[in-house]
């Protein structure tokens, strides 16, 4: 993000990254008049944050961010924003996004969600004043491509899923349009949910069969749902797996414990490093898994290298699996401002690595990060299930952006 400016009275904004408007350089000064932050609820019923930034007589920008902290911390952060930080921001030029963001970043004592909400609301107010879409205001002429999608199919924290892996996601990279990808994901999701209900029994009691154990069983159900929906696994639809190995690993014993699989099998299931590598290699051979994230304990570099070599040496080149470490995962819950996100993207891009913007487990009805992904050229983006209202808002925003930008999906999808 590059905003060139001197003072509120003499602000020159260029069309390199932020605020492109017909290729002209404009002198604009619009002081922030007021900032208001309130507590709302996210998709999980937990405290979240909504911010309003007011400028001029009738310019208002709003943004909401899902909560990462507890209710007391969020309330304290909101109070601090109102009593201290807002005073420093009021009077600042609305179009000096970097200056405003850097001021927010210095105040690390306030919750991340409060800071990010104010940052996005500021950008929205500025974009609204210029009658520009947020993605165009942030990205200018460089905002040309939509991110490739990784769409949530199964969440390991959900009781109905009963699996040990953290996430299973659909990667519809064989479908050329966002509209087609979202439609496919919706159809597959519906069939997959029905299959999960049947597996777990009418009364919700699991049908504990070894051959249907945990992660492999869920992958099998997902593959069947893809085929029943009329799509081809390994050609149109691929899978991404976040194994979440860090939460399965027990340092003291050096083994990985699989509680969900243990319950389904009726006996304790543990795997050593070698056994887990063999297990993951087998799964990637049986199913079209194009991305494998967090496969082993993160400090086990030797094990990760061994797994990577096994995957690279596999004879079936059509079933290529990429480890997540080749891309950098950016967690929105760790980003304080839009400027920080832009700078992080630039750093990673200069390293020659791909970027995946992760989803938040709890969401709000705010699609600003979709615009940011387009503006900053983020290649891949994780989104929640199409059946979730808050996730649907993001999908609807992508559909609108596809109308404007055309079928120009990111090219670095795994």
C-alpha positions in Angstrom: 0.0 0.0 0.0 1.5 3.3 -1.0 -0.1 6.6 0.0 2.0 9.6 -0.7 1.1 12.6 1.4 2.5 15.4 3.5 -0.1 17.0 5.7 -3.9 17.1 5.9 -3.9 20.3 3.9 -1.6 19.0 1.1 -2.3 15.3 0.4 -1.1 14.0 -2.9 -2.4 10.5 -3.7 -1.0 8.5 -6.5 -2.5 5.7 -8.5 0.2 3.1 -7.9 -1.6 1.1 -5.3 -4.2 2.9 -3.3 -6.8 5.3 -4.8 -6.7 4.9 -8.5 -9.0 7.3 -10.3 -8.6 7.7 -14.0 -4.8 8.0 -13.7 -4.9 11.4 -12.2 -3.1 12.7 -9.1 -5.6 14.4 -6.8 -5.1 16.8 -3.9 -7.7 15.7 -1.3 -8.0 16.4 2.4 -10.9 15.1 4.4 -10.4 15.0 8.2 -11.7 12.2 10.2 -14.6 13.6 12.3 -15.3 10.7 14.7 -14.7 7.1 15.4 -17.1 4.7 17.2 -16.5 1.1 18.0 -19.1 -1.3 19.4 -19.4 -4.9 20.5 -21.5 -7.2 18.3 -21.8 -11.0 17.9 -20.0 -13.3 15.5 -21.2 -16.5 13.8 -20.5 -18.5 17.0 -22.4 -16.1 19.3 -19.1 -14.8 20.7 -18.2 -11.1 21.1 -16.9 -9.4 17.9 -16.2 -5.8 17.0 -17.8 -3.3 14.6 -16.2 0.1 13.9 -17.5 3.2 12.3 -15.3 6.0 10.9 -17.0 9.3 10.1 -15.5 12.1 7.9 -16.9 15.3 6.4 -20.6 15.8 6.8 -22.0 12.5 5.5 -19.1 10.0 4.9 -19.3 6.8 7.0 -17.2 3.7 6.7 -18.1 0.5 8.7 -16.3 -2.8 9.2 -16.8 -5.8 11.5 -14.1 -8.3 12.6 -14.7 -11.6 14.5 -13.5 -11.8 18.0 -10.2 -13.4 19.0 -10.1 -12.3 22.6 -12.5 -12.7 25.5 -15.4 -10.4 26.2 -13.6 -8.4 28.9 -10.6 -7.8 26.8 -12.7 -6.6 23.8 -14.7 -4.3 26.1 -11.5 -2.9 27.5 -10.1 -2.4 24.0 -13.2 -0.6 22.9 -13.1 1.7 25.9 -9.4 2.4 25.2 -10.1 3.2 21.6 -12.8 5.7 22.6 -10.9 7.4 25.4 -7.4 7.5 24.0 -6.6 6.4 20.5 -9.6 8.0 18.8 -8.3 11.4 19.9 -5.1 10.8 18.0 -6.9 9.7 14.9 -9.6 12.4 14.8 -8.5 15.2 12.5 -6.2 12.9 10.5 -6.7 12.9 6.7 -9.0 10.1 5.8 -6.9 9.3 2.8 -3.6 8.8 4.8 -4.2 5.1 5.3 -0.6 4.2 6.0 -0.2 7.0 8.6 -3.5 5.9 10.4 -2.6 2.2 10.2 0.9 2.7 11.6 -0.5 4.7 14.5 -2.9 1.8 15.2 0.0 -0.8 14.9 2.0 1.1 17.6 -0.8 0.5 20.0 -0.4 -3.2 20.4 -2.2 -3.1 23.8 -5.6 -2.9 22.0 -7.1 -6.1 20.7 -6.3 -7.0 17.1 -10.0 -7.1 16.1 -10.5 -3.5 17.3 -7.5 -2.2 15.3 -8.3 -4.1 12.1 -12.0 -3.0 12.2 -11.0 0.7 12.5 -8.4 0.2 9.7 -11.0 -1.4 7.3 -13.7 1.2 8.2 -11.2 4.0 7.4 -10.5 2.5 3.9 -14.2 2.0 3.3 -15.0 5.6 4.2 -12.3 6.8 1.8 -13.5 4.5 -1.0 -17.1 5.6 -0.4 -16.1 9.3 -0.7 -14.5 8.6 -4.1 -17.4 6.3 -5.2 -14.9 3.4 -5.6 -15.2 -0.2 -4.7 -12.9 -1.2 -1.8 -10.8 -3.5 -3.9 -10.2 -0.8 -6.5 -9.4 1.9 -3.9 -6.9 -0.4 -2.2 -5.4 -2.0 -5.3 -5.8 0.4 -8.2 -5.0 -0.9 -11.6 -3.2 -3.9 -10.1 -6.4 -5.5 -8.8 -7.1 -7.8 -11.7 -7.4 -11.4 -10.4 -9.7 -13.2 -8.0 -8.0 -15.6 -5.5 -8.2 -19.3 -6.1 -10.6 -20.9 -3.6 -10.1 -23.5 -0.9 -13.7 -24.2 0.4 -14.3 -25.8 3.7 -15.9 -29.3 3.6 -15.3 -30.6 7.1 -14.2 -29.0 10.3 -12.4 -31.2 12.7 -13.8 -29.3 15.7 -17.4 -30.0 14.6 -19.0 -32.9 16.5 -20.8 -34.3 13.5 -17.6 -34.7 11.6 -15.8 -36.8 14.2 -12.3 -36.7 12.6 -8.8 -35.9 13.9 -7.6 -33.7 11.0 -8.2 -30.0 11.6 -9.8 -29.3 8.2 -10.7 -30.9 4.9 -11.3 -28.5 2.0 -12.5 -28.7 -1.6 -10.1 -27.3 -4.2 -12.2 -26.9 -7.4 -9.3 -25.9 -9.6 -10.6 -27.8 -12.5 -13.6 -25.5 -12.7 -12.8 -22.2 -14.5 -15.3 -19.8 -12.9 -16.0 -18.7 -9.3 -19.7 -19.1 -10.0 -19.1 -22.7 -11.1 -16.8 -23.4 -8.1 -19.3 -22.1 -5.6 -22.2 -24.1 -7.2 -20.1 -27.3 -7.2 -19.2 -26.7 -3.5 -22.8 -26.2 -2.5 -24.0 -29.3 -4.3 -21.2 -31.4 -2.8 -21.6 -30.0 0.7 -25.3 -30.9 0.7 -24.6 -34.5 -0.3 -21.7 -34.7 2.1 -23.8 -33.5 5.1 -26.4 -36.1 4.4 -23.7 -38.8 4.2 -22.4 -37.7 7.6 -25.8 -38.0 9.1 -26.3 -41.5 7.8 -22.8 -42.6 9.0 -23.5 -41.2 12.5 -26.9 -42.9 12.7 -30.4 -41.4 12.9 -30.1 -40.6 16.5 -26.6 -39.2 16.1 -24.9 -42.3 17.5 -21.7 -43.2 15.6 -21.6 -46.4 13.7 -18.2 -47.5 14.9 -16.6 -49.6 12.2 -12.9 -49.9 11.7 -13.1 -49.5 8.0 -15.0 -46.2 8.5 -12.5 -44.8 11.0 -12.1 -41.1 11.3 -10.1 -39.2 8.7 -10.0 -41.9 6.0 -13.7 -42.5 6.4 -14.5 -38.8 6.0 -12.3 -38.5 2.9 -14.1 -41.5 1.5 -17.5 -39.9 2.1 -16.3 -36.6 0.6 -15.1 -38.4 -2.5 -18.4 -40.2 -2.9 -20.3 -36.9 -2.5 -18.2 -35.3 -5.3 -19.0 -38.2 -7.6 -22.7 -38.2 -6.7 -22.9 -34.5 -7.5 -21.6 -35.2 -11.0 -18.0 -34.0 -10.7 -14.7 -35.7 -11.3 -12.3 -36.2 -8.4 -8.7 -35.5 -9.5 -9.8 -33.5 -12.6 -12.4 -30.9 -11.5 -12.3 -31.3 -7.7 -9.3 -31.9 -5.5 -8.9 -31.9 -1.7 -6.8 -29.9 0.7 -6.0 -31.4 4.1 -4.9 -29.4 7.2 -3.8 -32.3 9.4 -3.3 -30.1 12.4 -0.5 -32.4 13.5 0.6 -30.0 16.2 -2.4 -30.6 18.3 -2.2 -34.4 17.9 1.5 -34.6 18.9 2.5 -35.5 22.5 6.0 -34.2 23.2 6.6 -36.5 26.2 6.0 -39.7 24.3 6.9 -38.5 20.8 3.7 -40.0 19.3 0.6 -38.7 17.6 -2.7 -39.5 19.3 -5.9 -39.9 17.2 -8.8 -39.6 19.7 -11.6 -39.6 17.1 -10.2 -42.6 15.3 -9.7 -44.3 18.7 -13.4 -43.8 19.6 -14.6 -45.2 16.3 -12.2 -48.2 16.5 -12.9 -48.8 20.2 -9.2 -48.9 21.0 -6.4 -46.3 21.4 -4.8 -45.3 18.1 -1.3 -43.8 18.2 1.2 -43.3 15.4 4.9 -42.7 15.5 6.5 -40.3 13.1 7.3 -43.1 10.6 3.7 -44.5 10.9 2.2 -41.0 10.4 4.3 -40.4 7.3 3.2 -43.8 5.9 -0.4 -43.0 6.8 -0.4 -39.6 5.0 1.5 -41.0 2.0 -1.2 -43.7 1.7 -4.1 -41.2 2.0 -2.5 -38.9 -0.7 -2.2 -41.9 -3.0 -5.8 -43.0 -2.5 -7.5 -39.5 -2.7 -6.8 -36.4 -4.9 -5.1 -34.4 -2.1 -3.3 -31.5 -3.8 -2.4 -29.6 -0.6 -1.2 -31.1 2.7 -0.9 -28.6 5.5 0.7 -29.0 9.0 1.3 -32.8 8.4 3.8 -33.2 11.2 5.0 -31.5 14.4 6.4 -28.2 13.0 9.8 -28.6 14.7 10.3 -32.1 13.1 12.1 -30.8 10.0 13.7 -34.2 9.3 10.3 -35.9 9.3 8.8 -33.2 7.0 11.7 -33.6 4.6 11.2 -37.4 4.6 7.5 -36.9 3.8 8.2 -34.4 1.1 10.6 -36.8 -0.6 8.1 -39.7 -0.5 5.5 -37.5 -2.1 8.0 -36.3 -4.8 9.3 -39.8 -5.6 5.8 -41.2 -6.1 5.4 -42.6 -9.6 1.9 -41.4 -10.2 2.7 -37.9 -11.3 -1.0 -37.0 -11.8 -1.5 -37.3 -8.0 0.8 -34.5 -7.1 0.6 -33.3 -3.4 2.2 -30.1 -2.3 3.1 -29.5 1.3 1.7 -26.3 2.9 5.2 -25.0 3.7 5.7 -24.0 0.1 3.0 -21.4 0.7 2.8 -18.9 3.5 -0.4 -19.0 5.5 -1.6 -15.6 6.6 -4.1 -15.7 9.5 -6.4 -12.6 9.5 -6.6 -13.0 13.3 -2.9 -11.9 13.5 -3.2 -8.9 11.2 -3.7 -5.5 12.9 -4.3 -3.3 9.8 -4.7 -3.4 6.0 -1.2 -1.8 5.7 0.3 -4.7 7.7 -1.5 -7.2 5.4 -0.2 -5.4 2.3 3.3 -5.3 3.6 3.2 -9.0 4.6 2.0 -10.0 1.1 4.8 -8.0 -0.5 7.4 -9.6 1.6 6.2 -13.1 0.9 5.9 -12.4 -2.9 9.4 -11.1 -3.0 10.5 -14.4 -1.5 8.9 -16.2 -4.4 6.4 -18.0 -2.3 2.6 -18.4 -2.7 0.1 -17.0 -0.2 -3.0 -18.5 1.3 -5.2 -16.2 3.3 -6.7 -18.4 5.9 -10.3 -18.3 7.1 -11.4 -17.4 10.6 -13.3 -20.1 12.4 -15.8 -17.6 13.6 -16.9 -14.9 11.1 -19.0 -11.8 10.7 -21.0 -10.6 7.7 -18.1 -8.5 6.4 -16.5 -9.4 3.1 -13.7 -6.8 3.2 -10.9 -9.4 3.2 -12.2 -10.7 -0.2 -11.7 -7.2 -1.6 -8.2 -7.0 0.1 -7.3 -10.4 -1.4 -8.1 -9.1 -4.9 -6.4 -5.7 -4.2 -3.1 -7.2 -2.9 -2.9 -10.1 -5.4 -3.3 -12.9 -2.9 -3.3 -16.1 -4.8 -5.4 -18.4 -2.6 -8.1 -17.9 0.0 -9.8 -20.2 2.4 -13.5 -19.8 2.9 -16.1 -21.4 5.1 -18.9 -23.7 4.1 -21.3 -22.2 1.5 -24.1 -23.2 3.9 -22.9 -20.7 6.5 -24.6 -17.3 6.3 -21.4 -15.3 7.1 -19.4 -17.3 4.6 -22.2 -16.8 2.0 -21.6 -13.1 2.2 -18.0 -13.6 1.0 -19.1 -15.9 -1.8 -21.7 -13.3 -3.0 -19.0 -10.7 -3.0 -16.8 -12.9 -5.1 -19.6 -13.4 -7.6 -20.0 -9.6 -7.9 -16.3 -9.2 -8.4 -16.2 -11.9 -11.1 -18.8 -9.9 -13.0 -16.5 -6.9 -12.9 -13.1 -8.6 -13.4 -14.2 -11.6 -15.5 -13.1 -15.2 -15.0 -9.5 -14.3 -13.9 -8.7 -16.7 -11.1 -5.4 -16.9 -9.4 -2.9 -19.3 -10.9 -1.0 -20.5 -7.9 -3.6 -22.9 -6.6 -2.1 -26.2 -5.2 
